[in-house]
Amino acid sequence: MQIIIVRGIFKNWKQPIYVNFDQQVTPEIIYEAISILYENAYTVGACLSDCGGCNKIYFLADTPHLKLIRNWILDTGFIVSDGSRINSAPLRELIKVIRTEISVCHKLSQKHLDCVKSERQNVGLAVQLLSYNKVLSENTGQFIETISNWFDIMNSYTPSEILCTKKPYGLNLEDQNNCLEKVYKLIL
């Protein structure tokens, strides 16, 4: 099933505008949907995709698919541009260290690293795991902080948030753009 859903960035609403069981979403369908939205006074700020193999165009990754970054870290890891490896080893060491009654990582457990089958679809587990950047090795910590900040910016809509990354995009533009530039360079 192919579906196009529009949602507000500054207000909490969403509406399906295209559903089809037999037709892949093509660039022409996307362009037509955007045109119709503009004709009805809706400004399109971004297009998202689940990055599935059959999707022909996308502009931004859908933030709940952060779990795929987590899965890559757990399964194979990444080699970043400076040659350093980002993998689950520091996270596994952290789990060993925090097995005490008092822990700075009170929500982190072995379940975050051993997630299998349907648990791998759990966005909450991925968000929790990828938020422990301050207590990890420098490379892994910086990688996770960059991904976590991107997730916060792309998934935010509450203007009253204190952290710039958790505010809607544009309310702290310079810092937010710096975070987005950092993730762009990392992914590139």
Summary of the structure (lengths in Angstrom):
residues: 188
radius of gyration: 18.6
end to end distance: 30.8
largest distance: 58.8
contacts: 467
relative contact order: 0.10
helix: 46%
strand: 11%
